[in-house]
Amino acid sequence: MAANQVIVGVAQYNDSSTPIQARGTKQGSQLVDEYHGRYYEATYRKNAFNVASQAVATTTVGLATTYTGLCLANPIGSPVNLELGIVSLNQSVIQATQVEAFALAFGFNGTTNVTLTTPATPQSNFIGSGQVSSAKAATSATLPTAPLYGIFLQNTPSATTNGAGITVDLSGSIILPPGAYACFVTPAQASVAGMWFSFNWTEVPV
């Protein structure tokens, strides 16, 4: 049997340290089990990070380059790509004057970095490790170019009711290479107060 072939059949029961053939489906796919959670390996290797609001934020209107909220940036010259995972938002102040929406926006500039007016500190997801992220973050910043809407997350159901907090797993579907950034934005024509935001990401060598 060739080394890259798998055995089609039911689960095998073997002693520890016994070499076995990998198991496959009738369609030829290899079967695998998640022994740990999805992000365990990246976190264990200290490649997973997060940054979150530590105080309520008021968002910028639309896609302005003078930004407030929470921005995650991968600096020019960074040795890693940022693979976005879980993002979340929550609103703690009712926006009584207008029904509002929330989205993620993305931008890129290969010559000018995001200016961090009020920096935020990324933290390792391996709590207590002290591992330092290559990413930068800020709750207020000047963006080198205006971002573009990328993913729409939520709409407030009425002018007198907050939408429920939302957590979305992007599962690596968005990658920020060096020079790219992501930020939470409100598409309608009004800023929104009382917001909390968070990013989680994995750093992968370029």
Buried (B, 14 or more C-beta within 10 A) or exposed (E): EEEEEBEEEEEEEEEEEEEEEEBBEEEEEEEEEEEEEEBEEBBEEBBBBBBBBEEBBBBBBBBBBEBBBBBBBBBBEBEBBBBBBBBBBBBEEBBEEEBBBBBBBBBBBEEEBBBBBEEBEBBBBBEEEEBEBBBBBBBBBBBBEEBEBBBEBBEBEEEEEBBEEEEBBBEEEBBBBBBBBBBBBBBBEBBBBBBBBBBBBBBBEE
